[in-house]
Amino acid sequence: MYSTIFSFKETLNRRAHIQAHPDWTVDDLLREPYAIFSELTDVQLEQLAQRAQSITTQRFGHMMRFFIPLYLSNECFNNCTYCGFSYDRKIDRYTLTDQEINDNVDLLVNKGFQHLLLLTGESAKNVDMTYFKHVLPIIRPKVAQLGMEVQPLSIDDYSELISLGLDSVTVYQETYQKDHYMMHHLSGKKRRFEYRLDTADRAAIAGVFRINIGALFGLSDWVFDAIALVDHLNYLYQSYWKTQFSISFPRITSIFDSTRTLWPVSDRQLVQLVCAFRCLFPDLGITLSTRESASLRDGLIHLGVTDMSAESMTSPGAYAGIDAEPQFSISDKRSLNEIKAVLLTKGFDTVVKDWDLSLHQ
């Protein structure tokens, strides 16, 4: 398990010693461990972007996959300083009924979506394995691919969900800087830093086909978390060669607890992150969500992104008109067809289905 080899002190030491000369080329930056996350000159960033674009075209062609998140519940027992579902927030809690699930899924499928990501708060009492085992058979026959972003589960739990049609798991460590992690996760099972860190291991051991990891950039120093993500991905690739991996770079821009400090990540730094990970991991899936603006997403599609969400809503059942508390606000509110039209002008094919369960059996 990764928690047995992850070292905060070693990552901090790597962070302290990265260095890059202003005259270094992209090849120089990639040869020197983690130097790619140094403060780059405009020339270096442009060269990095060109390299990332070339690799992306070579490995993925001009193709963009689409998915949409479906929130099933905003019930949660964790206290987190930045989350709209945090337990201490006085909001109405809501979990979708079977009929509401069907209504939302049917609506999304009719819009053209075939890849769904199911999300909930972390509430072991209300949205637990009993609930998951009940709802997956309702949803799975309607879509081509089904992912989940819920509380960390056991190997046996993931194995059982795979038998019910689970294809992918998304889990963010939020931040690998443990002191900051504990500062932002005040109570609840999410305070178990090491257990969350080992979630990708448990999902891979169970046989989950695709695993998406990442950090919530803004909770800590972005360079520290980038270094930690590189080490984590290297470990996962070496340990679970049959599994496909992808990464996301969600940025947090606001917080409910004013006593906590955010570490803002600029657009330039986000571009550097996307390009750096494409160059370091040529076959890695890279996801960009509707947290980001339409203009920024349009600008990043050539530089490494392989997966995008569209038309996202972050409250339970919102697509079918249910009025419930959202987890966070989104920036890119364009429809799937509007984004497709933009991609078409840039020479991209849009893919809403590249997976079928029968091909994996």
ChimeraX attribute file (.defattr): number of C-alpha atoms within 10 A of each C-alpha:
attribute: neighborCount
match mode: 1-to-1
recipient: residues
	/A:1	16
	/A:2	18
	/A:3	15
	/A:4	9
	/A:5	9
	/A:6	17
	/A:7	13
	/A:8	15
	/A:9	10
	/A:10	11
	/A:11	18
	/A:12	16
	/A:13	12
	/A:14	18
	/A:15	21
	/A:16	11
	/A:17	11
	/A:18	17
	/A:19	17
	/A:20	19
	/A:21	13
	/A:22	13
	/A:23	11
	/A:24	14
	/A:25	16
	/A:26	21
	/A:27	12
	/A:28	14
	/A:29	21
	/A:30	17
	/A:31	11
	/A:32	12
	/A:33	14
	/A:34	21
	/A:35	22
	/A:36	29
	/A:37	23
	/A:38	16
	/A:39	17
	/A:40	20
	/A:41	14
	/A:42	11
	/A:43	14
	/A:44	18
	/A:45	21
	/A:46	15
	/A:47	16
	/A:48	27
	/A:49	24
	/A:50	16
	/A:51	19
	/A:52	25
	/A:53	20
	/A:54	17
	/A:55	21
	/A:56	25
	/A:57	14
	/A:58	12
	/A:59	12
	/A:60	15
	/A:61	14
	/A:62	18
	/A:63	19
	/A:64	20
	/A:65	17
	/A:66	23
	/A:67	26
	/A:68	22
	/A:69	22
	/A:70	25
	/A:71	28
	/A:72	24
	/A:73	27
	/A:74	28
	/A:75	23
	/A:76	22
	/A:77	19
	/A:78	21
	/A:79	20
	/A:80	25
	/A:81	21
	/A:82	21
	/A:83	21
	/A:84	23
	/A:85	28
	/A:86	25
	/A:87	21
	/A:88	14
	/A:89	13
	/A:90	9
	/A:91	15
	/A:92	11
	/A:93	14
	/A:94	17
	/A:95	20
	/A:96	17
	/A:97	13
	/A:98	12
	/A:99	10
	/A:100	19
	/A:101	21
	/A:102	18
	/A:103	15
	/A:104	23
	/A:105	24
	/A:106	17
	/A:107	14
	/A:108	21
	/A:109	15
	/A:110	10
	/A:111	13
	/A:112	15
	/A:113	23
	/A:114	23
	/A:115	25
	/A:116	24
	/A:117	20
	/A:118	21
	/A:119	21
	/A:120	24
	/A:121	25
	/A:122	25
	/A:123	19
	/A:124	15
	/A:125	12
	/A:126	15
	/A:127	20
	/A:128	16
	/A:129	16
	/A:130	11
	/A:131	12
	/A:132	16
	/A:133	15
	/A:134	13
	/A:135	18
	/A:136	17
	/A:137	14
	/A:138	15
	/A:139	19
	/A:140	19
	/A:141	11
	/A:142	14
	/A:143	19
	/A:144	20
	/A:145	23
	/A:146	24
	/A:147	23
	/A:148	22
	/A:149	20
	/A:150	20
	/A:151	21
	/A:152	22
	/A:153	18
	/A:154	16
	/A:155	19
	/A:156	13
	/A:157	16
	/A:158	22
	/A:159	19
	/A:160	15
	/A:161	20
	/A:162	19
	/A:163	10
	/A:164	17
	/A:165	18
	/A:166	22
	/A:167	25
	/A:168	23
	/A:169	25
	/A:170	25
	/A:171	22
	/A:172	20
	/A:173	22
	/A:174	24
	/A:175	27
	/A:176	28
	/A:177	20
	/A:178	16
	/A:179	11
	/A:180	16
	/A:181	20
	/A:182	16
	/A:183	15
	/A:184	22
	/A:185	21
	/A:186	15
	/A:187	17
	/A:188	16
	/A:189	18
	/A:190	21
	/A:191	19
	/A:192	13
	/A:193	19
	/A:194	16
	/A:195	18
	/A:196	21
	/A:197	23
	/A:198	18
	/A:199	26
	/A:200	30
	/A:201	22
	/A:202	22
	/A:203	27
	/A:204	25
	/A:205	16
	/A:206	18
	/A:207	18
	/A:208	24
	/A:209	17
	/A:210	20
	/A:211	24
	/A:212	21
	/A:213	21
	/A:214	25
	/A:215	23
	/A:216	18
	/A:217	24
	/A:218	21
	/A:219	27
	/A:220	23
	/A:221	18
	/A:222	22
	/A:223	23
	/A:224	20
	/A:225	25
	/A:226	24
	/A:227	21
	/A:228	25
	/A:229	20
	/A:230	15
	/A:231	14
	/A:232	20
	/A:233	18
	/A:234	13
	/A:235	16
	/A:236	20
	/A:237	14
	/A:238	9
	/A:239	15
	/A:240	15
	/A:241	10
	/A:242	13
	/A:243	16
	/A:244	18
	/A:245	24
	/A:246	19
	/A:247	24
	/A:248	22
	/A:249	20
	/A:250	20
	/A:251	21
	/A:252	18
	/A:253	14
	/A:254	16
	/A:255	17
	/A:256	13
	/A:257	12
	/A:258	10
	/A:259	8
	/A:260	13
	/A:261	15
	/A:262	17
	/A:263	14
	/A:264	17
	/A:265	18
	/A:266	11
	/A:267	12
	/A:268	10
	/A:269	17
	/A:270	18
	/A:271	18
	/A:272	23
	/A:273	19
	/A:274	23
	/A:275	29
	/A:276	27
	/A:277	22
	/A:278	25
	/A:279	24
	/A:280	15
	/A:281	17
	/A:282	16
	/A:283	18
	/A:284	21
	/A:285	21
	/A:286	22
	/A:287	23
	/A:288	22
	/A:289	22
	/A:290	21
	/A:291	20
	/A:292	17
	/A:293	14
	/A:294	14
	/A:295	9
	/A:296	14
	/A:297	18
	/A:298	14
	/A:299	11
	/A:300	17
	/A:301	21
	/A:302	24
	/A:303	24
	/A:304	32
	/A:305	26
	/A:306	21
	/A:307	21
	/A:308	18
	/A:309	21
	/A:310	22
	/A:311	20
	/A:312	24
	/A:313	20
	/A:314	23
	/A:315	27
	/A:316	29
	/A:317	25
	/A:318	19
	/A:319	20
	/A:320	16
	/A:321	11
	/A:322	14
	/A:323	13
	/A:324	18
	/A:325	18
	/A:326	19
	/A:327	19
	/A:328	15
	/A:329	14
	/A:330	16
	/A:331	12
	/A:332	20
	/A:333	17
	/A:334	14
	/A:335	13
	/A:336	20
	/A:337	14
	/A:338	13
	/A:339	19
	/A:340	19
	/A:341	13
	/A:342	12
	/A:343	18
	/A:344	13
	/A:345	9
	/A:346	13
	/A:347	10
	/A:348	17
	/A:349	14
	/A:350	19
	/A:351	16
	/A:352	17
	/A:353	16
	/A:354	11
	/A:355	15
	/A:356	13
	/A:357	14
	/A:358	7
	/A:359	6
	/A:360	8
	/A:361	5
